[in-house]
């Protein structure tokens, strides 16, 4: 894991002070050989200002080293992701295969079951835009969704049937795959918002709150986590929305009732994505902050 600039700079300061040649060159005569690293950093800082040539050089080198280490982390992440997606039967492989699924009425794409490659690749027929695979203890759970008018949506019944047959032909033998493609989970909120009346009317402030929440839900990665605190942070970052108080946050998925989401909790939607409840299920109290 890449170190921060300060971590690298502090390490260089420690080695600077420990060097007898450098101590002699700069007249550092009160050196304590038994001091720990934090004390040596303090000793350096007491003898060199933040704008000294020596400190500027240390931080310039530390910045370059931190950037290099971060680049190596990015490279490692990319390689790990690529390997995960290529290794047969791994989560990334299932997600990749799911997105390669082609569906179009009356068309035979000629799937090669030994390679998982279609004889004719038609990107327009690749209906699955989002996929997430996870181990459920006795097999894998594969969540998938398509896009319609820019919004995520479930696969149709015939599409699910065709996709299940497709994945069953390509998956490792003996590994059960549960395909999940459902309507979005629903988020219901009871909240109070204090707004700046010089910026919004009550109606426009309400609209801005709902717009911001919908955008936050849209920005969550597929099968990512909803966090109440993060939603509140997004709202409070909007100029004119001064104070946000969430009294209750609840979520439900197809066929089930609402369940409470505590303020600190993280909620992973069963469908893989969420939408805001209709107005008749929301309780948003707007108060002018005067």
N, C-alpha and C positions, 0 to 999 in steps of 0.2 A: 504494500500500500504506500502511495506517495506521501512523503513528508511535507509539512507546510514550510513556507519560507522561513518563518521564525524558528522552527525546529532545526532546520539546516544551519541557519545563521548562528543559533546558540551553540550548536556543536562545533562550528568553526571558531567561535570565541573561546570555547573551552580549550581547544587544541592550540590556539594562539597563546593563551596564558601558560599552558603547560610547556611550551617550547622555550628552552633555556636561551637559545640564540635570540629569539624575539624579545624575551624579557630583558636581556642584557642590552639589546639595541634600543629599547624604549625606556630603559631605566626603571623597570618595575621591580623594585627591591623588596617589597613587603609581601611577596608571594608565599602562600601557605600550601605546602605540598599535600597536606591532609584534607584540604577543602573538597567538598563534593561539587558536582557539576553546576548546580544552581548557584552555589557560592562563587564559583569561578566566573560564571556569566555576570553576576553582580559586580565582581571585582573588575572585569573588563569594562562594564558599563560605567563604573565609577572613574575609570582612567581615560576613557575615550568618549567623546561626545557623539550624538547621533549623526552629526554632519561632518565628522572627521573623515579624512581620506581613507583611513583603514576601515572604518565602519561602512562607508559607501562601497568599497571594494567587496567587503564580506557580503553585503546584501545584494550586490549585483551578481556575484557568483551564486549565491543561495537562490536567487530568482531563477537563474538559468537551470540550476540543478533541479529545482522543484518542478519546473516546466517539463524537463526531460523525464523525470520520474512519473509525472502525470501522463505524459504521452505513452510511456511504457505500459502504464495501467490500462489506458485506452486500447492499446494494441492487444494486450492480454485478453481484455474483455471481448474484443472483436473475434479473436481466435477461438476463445471458449464458446462464443455464440455460434460461430461457423461449425465447429466440431459437433456441438449439441444438435444442430439442425441436420447434420449429415449422418450421424450415427443412427443406424437402423433401430427403431423401437423407442428411441429417447423422446422426451417431451417436445423438443424442437423439431424432431423429424415428423411427429404427428401433426404439429401445427403447420409445417411446410407442406406436407401432403394434403392437408385439409384445404389450404388456399389454392392448391393446384387442381382441385376438383372442378370438372367442367359439366355443366348441365344446360341442355337445350332440348326442347321437345322434338322428337323425331329425328335426332341426329346421332349417328354412331361415330364416336371419336376414336374408336379402336384402342382401348386401353391395354398396354402391355403389362400384365400382372407381375411379371418377373422384375421389371424395372420401375413400374409405377409411372411410366411416361406414355402420353397419348401420341398416337400416330399423327394427329393433327392438333396443334396447339392453337386454341382460340381464346385469347385473353378476355374477350367479351362474354364468353360462356363461363368464366371463372366467377361464380356468384358469391363465393365466400370471401369476405374482406377481412374478417377478424376471427382468430382462433386462439384458444388457450387450452393447454393440456396439463393435467395434474394427476398424480397418483391418488387413487381412492382406497388403497389397501388391498384390493383384490383384482385390480385391473387399472384402467385409466378412464378419467372423465374428460371428455372433449367438448368444450363449449364453442359454438360457432354462431356467427351472425353475418347477415349481408347488409347492404346499404340501399336505402330507398329515399330518393330526394334529399340526399345528404344526411339522413338519419339512419341509425342502426335499426334493424328489424329482424324478426325470426325468419327462418326458412319456411316455405310452404310445406304442407304435409307430403306432397309428392316429391319435393326436393329433399326432404329429410329421409324419406324412404330410399331414394336413389343414392344419397350420400352415405347412408348406413351400409348399403350393399357395397359401395365403392370402398369404404374404409375397411370393411370386413375382408375384402379380397386382398388388401395390401398389408394389413397389420400382421405382426408376429403371431404365429400359431399359439393358441392357448391363452392369449391375452384378451380378456373381455373389454370392449370399448363401449362406454355409455355416452351416447351423443346427446348433447343438450342444446336446443335452440328454442328459446322462449321469448315471449314478449318481455320488454324491459321491466325490471323491478321498479317499484314506485316509491318515491320519497315524500313523506308527509311531514309538515313542519308546523309547530306552534311557536311564534316568535314575536318579539317587539323590536321595532327599529326607530331610533331617534334620528331625524333627518334635519338638514339645514333648510329652513323655509326660504332662504334667499337664493337657493340653488334649485330646489324642487317644489312642486306642489305635492299634496298627499298622493294624488293619482300617479304622477310621473315618478315619484320616489318608490311607490309600490311596484311599478313596472320595472324600474331599474333593479330593484332587489330580485325580482323573479328572473329577469334577464341574466343577471350576474350568477345566480344559482344554476340556471340552465347551462350557462357557459362553463361553469366549474364542472358540472356533471359530464358535459361533452368532452372536457379536457382530460378526464381520468382515463388512463390506459384501459383497454379492454380487459376485463376481469381484474381490474385494479381496485384499490380500496377507497371507499368513501370515508372521509374523516370530518366530523362536525367542526372541530377546531379549525381545520384548513378552510372549510367553507366560510366560517366567520372571518377568518383573516382576509379572504378574497373580498368579502363584502366591506370590511372596514378599510380596505385599500382604495375604495371608490370615494372620490371627493364628494362630500355632501351627505354621505351616510356616516353619521357620527358614532353612534353606539348600537351594537347588535347584541341582543339577548335572546338566546334560544332556550325556550322553556321545555320543548319536547321535540325530538326527532325520531321518526319511525319509518320503517321500510317494510314492504311486502313483495312477494313474488307470486307468480301465477298460481291460483288455487288456494292460497293461504292468506291469513289475516296479517295485520300489521304487527311488527315486533319492535320493541324499544331499542334505540341506539344511544348508549350513554355518551356523555360529552367527550370523554377521552377515548372511546372505543373506535375500532375500525370495522367497517362493514363491507364485505365482498359480495356484490350482487350475484344471486344465483344464476341469472341470465347472462351475467358478464358486463351488463351496463344498466344505467338507471335513468329515469326521467322524473321530473317534478310532478307532483299530484295536480289534479285539476283544482281550479279556484275554490270549488265547493268543499274541498277537503283541506284547504290551507287556512291557517289562522295567523295572518300577518297584521299586527297592530302597528300603525304608524303614528308617531308622536313628533310634532314640530319642536325642535330643540331651540327654544328661544330664551 
